[in-house]
Amino acid sequence: MRIVKHRAEKTVFAIFKERGFVEQVTDEKKVPEMLEDQVTCYIGFDPTASSFHVGNLVPIMSLAHMQRHGHRPIALVGGGTGLVGDPSGKDEMRQILTYEEINKNAEAQKKQFSRFLDFSEDRALLLNNAEWLTRLNYINFLRDIGVHFSVNRMLATESIKTRLETGLSFIEFNYQLLQAYDFWHLFKNYDCMMQMGGSDQWGNIVAGIDLIRRLEGKQAYGVTFPLIMTADGRKMGKTEKGAVWLDPQRTSPYEYYQFWINTDDRDVRRFLALFTFLPMEEVEEYGKIKGAEIRKAKEILAFEATKIVHGEEEASRARAASKALFSKEKTDEGSIPTTHLGKKEFVQGIPIFKLFETTNLSTSGSEARRLIEQGGGYLNERRVDKFDLIVTLQDFNEKGEALLRAGKKKFHRIKVLDNN
């Protein structure tokens, strides 16, 4: 298929709309007009983990699009609000982390932002709200900020109403005030005119806009993104094994590539639009591919998404490894997930269901047993017919390698080493 590569100049709001980023806008007329000129915008990020995961990609990609269209994005690490915990979108109170844990996570997240944003010469800013929130005087905050908030209005916020049913702590109830203060602080000190975030942040964003209007007599704006669900109804980024992380130590580049290439056919066009920078003309062409040829579009999605997070070299290695496993060609040792085990362990042998569990192809021995009994377990491309088949040294090739497969697409290599 020939892909036409041409692109007319569009505003970032037009890009957001056609790529599927927009859920709600606080002013349908003013926001598009405002984005015709250069603006500063921000999104806050929760520092409760040391790595982002695929579920965080929509807001991160939106900041990258903003920068690519001449705007200045602020990535705000919630070092201060993380000490309180955002109740939005949560059905129970999250664990309160220590200052040390939050700071460690915030530092790790900073490195991942640099894959998407250029922070040189203030083209983008990376800030931590602990710098101002941890210095607030409580009495002054209540008098100067709290006076502008209506408890009745806060209780009407969807995220608060939902949590009232399961229990909402007082510390979480304060979260909206702190996020509104963030918006005001960035408006006042960095000329930040717009906050963006997930659909569950609508009430917090509107609260910030209202606070700016009350304190400054000026108007700010907000945009929210839809919650991304897969075609089969799962939350984006969630798999049987858990979250798909951007940290290569948690999710290897090969596993990351495999996550995208295993995309449901129905999601390919939408995910190309959201999670790559390919021009929409190309996205629409790939989105027309049907049947067996759709694997080509999935390979483009997997390569482009992996390249953004892990770089072109790792993406190329992951692509080569993926193709080799399906075509049985030779491939780079480091590209395929590999577990090293000692030779002595295979003298008497290891039941294969334990190997599936050890390599995380299955989350438990019982799940591995079900997989094998249902015909989905393979050893060296031969279907395993007994869940307790004993794997010995005879099952390894001259390089000391054996290949496990779960289903059609999940591979893992075992390599034997001389024991210590």
C-alpha positions as CSV (number, residue, x, y, z in Angstrom):
1,M,0.0,0.0,0.0
2,R,1.3,3.5,-0.9
3,I,1.0,5.9,2.0
4,V,0.5,9.6,1.0
5,K,2.7,11.8,3.1
6,H,1.5,15.4,3.1
7,R,0.3,17.6,5.9
8,A,-1.5,21.0,6.0
9,E,-0.8,23.3,8.9
10,K,-3.3,22.9,11.6
11,T,-3.8,24.4,15.1
12,V,-3.1,22.1,18.0
13,F,-6.8,22.2,18.9
14,A,-7.7,20.8,15.5
15,I,-5.0,18.1,16.0
16,F,-6.5,17.3,19.4
17,K,-10.0,17.0,17.9
18,E,-9.1,14.8,14.9
19,R,-6.9,12.5,17.0
20,G,-9.5,11.9,19.7
21,F,-7.9,13.8,22.6
22,V,-10.9,16.1,23.5
23,E,-13.6,15.1,26.0
24,Q,-14.7,18.5,27.4
25,V,-13.7,22.1,26.9
26,T,-14.6,24.9,29.3
27,D,-15.2,27.3,26.4
28,E,-15.8,25.8,23.0
29,K,-15.3,29.2,21.3
30,K,-12.4,30.7,23.3
31,V,-10.2,27.7,23.7
32,P,-9.6,27.1,19.9
33,E,-9.1,30.9,19.4
34,M,-6.6,31.1,22.3
35,L,-4.6,28.2,20.9
36,E,-4.0,30.0,17.6
37,D,-1.5,32.1,19.6
38,Q,1.3,30.8,21.9
39,V,0.1,29.8,25.3
40,T,1.4,28.1,28.4
41,C,-0.5,25.1,29.6
42,Y,0.0,22.5,32.3
43,I,-0.9,19.0,33.4
44,G,-0.3,17.5,36.9
45,F,1.1,14.0,37.3
46,D,0.7,11.8,40.3
47,P,4.1,10.7,41.8
48,T,2.9,7.6,43.6
49,A,5.0,5.3,41.2
50,S,8.6,5.6,40.0
51,S,7.5,5.1,36.4
52,F,4.6,6.1,34.2
53,H,2.6,3.4,32.4
54,V,0.7,3.3,29.2
55,G,-2.4,4.7,30.9
56,N,-0.5,8.0,31.4
57,L,0.4,8.4,27.7
58,V,-2.6,10.5,26.6
59,P,-1.8,13.5,28.8
60,I,2.0,13.2,28.1
61,M,1.4,13.0,24.4
62,S,-0.9,16.0,24.6
63,L,1.9,18.1,26.1
64,A,4.2,16.9,23.3
65,H,1.7,18.0,20.7
66,M,1.4,21.4,22.4
67,Q,5.1,21.9,22.2
68,R,5.3,20.8,18.6
69,H,2.8,23.5,17.8
70,G,4.8,26.3,19.5
71,H,3.2,26.3,22.9
72,R,5.0,26.0,26.2
73,P,3.9,23.0,28.3
74,I,4.4,22.6,32.0
75,A,4.7,19.1,33.4
76,L,3.8,19.5,37.0
77,V,5.0,16.7,39.3
78,G,2.6,16.5,42.3
79,G,5.2,16.2,45.0
80,G,2.9,18.3,47.3
81,T,-0.5,17.0,46.3
82,G,0.8,13.5,46.3
83,L,1.2,13.8,50.0
84,V,-2.6,14.3,50.2
85,G,-3.9,12.0,47.4
86,D,-6.3,12.8,44.7
87,P,-9.7,11.1,45.3
88,S,-10.8,11.6,41.7
89,G,-11.4,8.3,39.9
90,K,-10.6,6.3,43.0
91,D,-13.0,4.1,45.0
92,E,-10.9,4.1,48.1
93,M,-8.2,6.2,49.8
94,R,-4.8,5.5,48.5
95,Q,-1.8,4.8,50.7
96,I,-0.1,7.9,52.0
97,L,3.6,8.0,50.9
98,T,6.5,9.6,52.7
99,Y,8.3,12.7,51.5
100,E,11.3,10.5,50.6
101,E,9.2,8.0,48.5
102,I,7.5,10.9,46.6
103,N,10.7,12.7,45.9
104,K,12.3,9.5,44.6
105,N,9.4,8.8,42.3
106,A,9.3,12.4,41.1
107,E,13.0,12.2,40.1
108,A,12.4,9.0,38.2
109,Q,9.5,10.5,36.3
110,K,11.5,13.5,35.3
111,K,13.8,11.3,33.2
112,Q,10.8,9.8,31.3
113,F,9.4,13.2,30.4
114,S,12.5,14.0,28.5
115,R,11.6,11.4,25.9
116,F,8.6,13.5,25.0
117,L,9.5,17.1,25.7
118,D,12.4,19.4,25.0
119,F,13.2,21.3,28.2
120,S,16.0,23.3,26.8
121,E,15.8,27.1,26.9
122,D,12.4,27.0,28.7
123,R,10.7,25.4,25.8
124,A,9.0,23.3,28.4
125,L,9.0,23.5,32.2
126,L,9.3,20.7,34.7
127,L,8.0,21.8,38.1
128,N,7.2,20.2,41.5
129,N,4.3,21.6,43.4
130,A,6.0,20.6,46.7
131,E,8.1,23.8,46.1
132,W,5.1,26.0,47.1
133,L,2.5,23.8,48.7
134,T,4.7,22.5,51.5
135,R,5.4,26.1,52.5
136,L,1.8,27.2,52.9
137,N,0.6,28.4,56.3
138,Y,-2.6,26.6,57.1
139,I,-4.5,29.5,58.7
140,N,-3.4,31.9,55.9
141,F,-4.4,29.3,53.3
142,L,-7.9,29.0,54.9
143,R,-8.4,32.7,55.0
144,D,-7.0,33.6,51.6
145,I,-8.0,30.5,49.5
146,G,-10.6,28.5,51.4
147,V,-12.9,31.4,51.7
148,H,-13.5,31.2,48.0
149,F,-14.8,27.6,48.0
150,S,-18.4,26.5,48.5
151,V,-18.7,23.2,50.4
152,N,-22.1,22.7,48.6
153,R,-20.5,23.1,45.2
154,M,-17.6,20.8,46.2
155,L,-20.0,18.1,47.3
156,A,-21.8,18.3,43.9
157,T,-18.5,17.5,42.1
158,E,-18.8,14.0,40.6
159,S,-15.5,12.7,42.0
160,I,-16.5,13.8,45.5
161,K,-20.1,12.4,45.3
162,T,-18.7,9.1,44.2
163,R,-16.3,8.9,47.1
164,L,-18.9,9.9,49.6
165,E,-20.5,6.5,49.0
166,T,-17.4,4.6,50.0
167,G,-15.9,7.1,52.5
168,L,-13.9,10.3,51.9
169,S,-11.3,11.4,54.3
170,F,-10.9,15.1,55.3
171,I,-7.4,15.2,53.8
172,E,-8.7,14.0,50.4
173,F,-11.5,16.6,50.6
174,N,-8.8,19.3,50.7
175,Y,-7.3,18.1,47.4
176,Q,-9.5,20.2,45.2
177,L,-8.3,23.4,47.0
178,L,-4.7,22.4,46.5
179,Q,-5.0,21.7,42.8
180,A,-7.0,24.9,42.3
181,Y,-4.1,26.7,44.1
182,D,-1.6,25.1,41.8
183,F,-3.5,26.5,38.7
184,W,-3.6,29.9,40.3
185,H,0.1,29.8,41.2
186,L,1.1,28.8,37.7
187,F,-1.2,31.5,36.2
188,K,0.3,34.1,38.5
189,N,3.9,33.2,38.1
190,Y,4.2,31.5,34.7
191,D,1.3,33.0,32.7
192,C,-0.3,29.6,32.5
193,M,-3.7,30.0,30.8
194,M,-4.8,26.4,30.5
195,Q,-5.0,23.2,32.5
196,M,-5.5,19.9,30.8
197,G,-6.2,16.5,32.4
198,G,-8.3,13.3,32.3
199,S,-12.1,13.5,32.4
200,D,-12.1,12.8,36.1
201,Q,-10.3,16.1,36.6
202,W,-13.1,18.3,35.3
203,G,-14.3,19.4,38.7
204,N,-10.7,20.2,39.9
205,I,-10.0,22.2,36.7
206,V,-13.2,24.2,36.9
207,A,-12.4,25.0,40.6
208,G,-9.0,26.4,39.6
209,I,-10.5,28.5,36.8
210,D,-13.0,29.9,39.4
211,L,-10.3,30.7,41.9
212,I,-8.3,32.6,39.2
213,R,-11.3,34.6,38.3
214,R,-12.0,35.4,42.0
215,L,-8.4,36.3,42.8
216,E,-7.2,37.9,39.6
217,G,-10.4,38.9,37.8
218,K,-9.2,37.1,34.7
219,Q,-10.2,34.1,32.7
220,A,-8.4,30.8,32.4
221,Y,-9.4,27.6,30.5
222,G,-9.5,23.9,30.7
223,V,-9.5,20.8,28.4
224,T,-10.1,17.2,29.5
225,F,-9.3,13.9,27.8
226,P,-11.5,10.9,27.5
227,L,-10.8,7.7,29.5
228,I,-9.3,5.4,26.9
229,M,-10.8,1.9,26.9
230,T,-9.9,-0.9,24.6
231,A,-12.4,-2.4,22.2
232,D,-13.0,-5.3,24.5
233,G,-13.8,-3.0,27.4
234,R,-10.6,-3.0,29.4
235,K,-8.9,0.2,30.7
236,M,-6.0,1.2,28.5
237,G,-2.7,-0.2,29.7
238,K,-4.0,-2.9,31.9
239,T,-3.1,-6.5,31.0
240,E,-3.3,-9.9,32.7
241,K,0.2,-9.3,34.1
242,G,-0.7,-5.8,35.3
243,A,0.4,-2.3,34.1
244,V,2.6,-1.8,31.0
245,W,5.4,0.5,32.2
246,L,7.5,3.0,30.4
247,D,10.5,2.0,32.6
248,P,12.5,-0.7,30.6
249,Q,13.4,-2.4,33.9
250,R,9.7,-3.1,34.5
251,T,8.6,-3.7,31.0
252,S,11.3,-4.5,28.5
253,P,11.3,-2.7,25.1
254,Y,10.4,-6.1,23.5
255,E,7.5,-6.6,25.9
256,Y,6.4,-3.0,25.2
257,Y,6.5,-3.6,21.5
258,Q,4.5,-6.8,21.9
259,F,1.9,-5.0,23.9
260,W,1.2,-2.7,20.9
261,I,1.5,-5.3,18.2
262,N,-1.2,-7.3,20.1
263,T,-3.6,-4.4,19.8
264,D,-7.2,-5.4,18.9
265,D,-7.9,-4.9,15.2
266,R,-10.7,-2.5,16.2
267,D,-8.3,-0.2,18.1
268,V,-5.5,0.2,15.6
269,R,-6.6,3.4,13.9
270,R,-7.5,5.0,17.2
271,F,-4.3,4.1,18.8
272,L,-2.2,5.2,15.9
273,A,-3.9,8.6,16.2
274,L,-3.4,8.9,20.0
275,F,0.0,7.2,20.6
276,T,2.1,8.1,17.6
277,F,3.1,11.3,15.9
278,L,2.3,10.0,12.4
279,P,0.4,12.5,10.3
280,M,-3.4,11.8,10.3
281,E,-3.3,11.3,6.5
282,E,-1.1,8.2,7.2
283,V,-3.2,7.1,10.1
284,E,-6.3,7.1,8.1
285,E,-4.7,5.1,5.3
286,Y,-3.4,2.5,7.8
287,G,-6.9,2.5,9.4
288,K,-8.4,1.3,6.2
289,I,-6.4,-1.9,6.2
290,K,-8.5,-5.0,6.9
291,G,-8.0,-8.7,7.3
292,A,-4.6,-10.4,7.4
293,E,-2.9,-7.2,6.1
294,I,-3.8,-5.3,9.3
295,R,-0.6,-6.8,11.0
296,K,1.3,-4.3,8.9
297,A,-0.6,-1.4,10.6
298,K,0.1,-3.0,14.0
299,E,3.8,-3.2,13.2
300,I,3.8,0.5,12.4
301,L,1.9,1.2,15.7
302,A,4.2,-0.9,17.7
303,F,7.4,0.5,16.2
304,E,6.3,4.1,16.4
305,A,5.1,3.8,20.0
306,T,8.2,2.0,21.1
307,K,10.5,4.4,19.3
308,I,9.0,7.4,21.3
309,V,9.5,5.8,24.7
310,H,12.7,3.7,24.2
311,G,14.4,5.2,21.1
312,E,14.7,4.0,17.5
313,E,17.5,1.5,18.2
314,E,15.5,-0.4,20.8
315,A,12.4,-0.2,18.7
316,S,14.3,-1.7,15.8
317,R,15.7,-4.5,18.0
318,A,12.2,-5.3,19.3
319,R,10.7,-5.3,15.8
320,A,13.5,-7.7,14.6
321,A,13.0,-10.0,17.5
322,S,9.2,-10.1,17.0
323,K,9.6,-10.9,13.3
324,A,12.2,-13.5,14.0
325,L,10.0,-15.4,16.5
326,F,7.2,-15.5,13.9
327,S,9.5,-16.4,11.0
328,K,12.0,-18.5,12.9
329,E,14.9,-16.4,11.7
330,K,18.0,-15.7,13.8
331,T,17.7,-12.6,16.0
332,D,19.6,-10.6,18.5
333,E,20.1,-12.3,21.9
334,G,19.1,-9.3,23.9
335,S,15.9,-8.5,22.1
336,I,13.8,-11.5,23.4
337,P,12.9,-11.7,27.1
338,T,15.3,-14.3,28.6
339,T,15.5,-16.1,31.9
340,H,18.8,-17.7,32.9
341,L,18.7,-20.8,35.0
342,G,21.4,-23.2,36.3
343,K,22.2,-26.5,34.5
344,K,21.9,-28.5,37.7
345,E,18.2,-27.6,38.0
346,F,17.6,-29.5,34.8
347,V,19.5,-32.7,35.6
348,Q,16.4,-34.1,37.3
349,G,14.2,-31.7,35.4
350,I,11.6,-29.0,36.1
351,P,7.8,-29.3,35.5
352,I,7.0,-27.1,32.6
353,F,4.1,-25.4,34.4
354,K,6.7,-24.1,36.9
355,L,8.7,-22.6,34.0
356,F,5.7,-20.8,32.7
357,E,5.2,-19.3,36.1
358,T,8.9,-18.5,36.6
359,T,9.1,-16.6,33.3
360,N,5.8,-14.7,34.0
361,L,4.1,-16.2,30.9
362,S,1.6,-17.2,33.5
363,T,0.8,-15.4,36.8
364,S,0.6,-18.7,38.8
365,G,1.1,-22.4,38.6
366,S,-2.6,-23.0,38.4
367,E,-3.0,-20.5,35.5
368,A,-0.1,-22.3,33.7
369,R,-1.8,-25.6,34.2
370,R,-5.1,-24.3,32.7
371,L,-3.1,-22.7,29.7
372,I,-1.4,-26.0,29.0
373,E,-4.5,-28.2,29.4
374,Q,-6.4,-25.9,27.0
375,G,-3.7,-26.3,24.4
376,G,-2.0,-22.9,24.7
377,G,1.4,-23.9,26.0
378,Y,4.4,-24.6,23.7
379,L,8.0,-25.7,24.2
380,N,10.3,-25.2,21.2
381,E,7.3,-24.7,19.0
382,R,5.8,-28.0,19.9
383,R,2.5,-28.0,21.8
384,V,2.8,-29.3,25.3
385,D,0.2,-32.0,26.1
386,K,1.0,-32.5,29.8
387,F,1.0,-29.7,32.4
388,D,3.7,-31.6,34.5
389,L,5.9,-32.4,31.5
390,I,9.5,-32.6,32.9
391,V,11.9,-30.3,31.0
392,T,15.5,-31.5,31.0
393,L,18.8,-30.6,29.4
394,Q,17.7,-32.7,26.4
395,D,15.1,-30.0,25.6
396,F,17.8,-27.3,25.1
397,N,19.6,-26.7,21.8
398,E,23.4,-26.6,21.4
399,K,23.4,-23.0,22.6
400,G,21.7,-24.1,25.8
401,E,18.4,-22.4,24.9
402,A,14.8,-23.4,24.9
403,L,11.8,-21.3,23.8
404,L,8.5,-21.2,25.7
405,R,5.3,-19.8,24.1
406,A,1.9,-19.0,25.7
407,G,-0.8,-18.7,23.1
408,K,0.1,-17.3,19.7
409,K,2.2,-14.3,20.6
410,K,3.8,-14.4,24.1
411,F,7.4,-15.8,23.9
412,H,10.1,-16.3,26.5
413,R,13.5,-17.9,26.2
414,I,15.3,-19.9,28.9
415,K,19.0,-20.2,28.8
416,V,21.0,-22.6,31.0
417,L,24.2,-21.5,32.6
418,D,26.9,-23.5,34.5
419,N,26.0,-23.5,38.1
420,N,27.9,-21.5,40.7
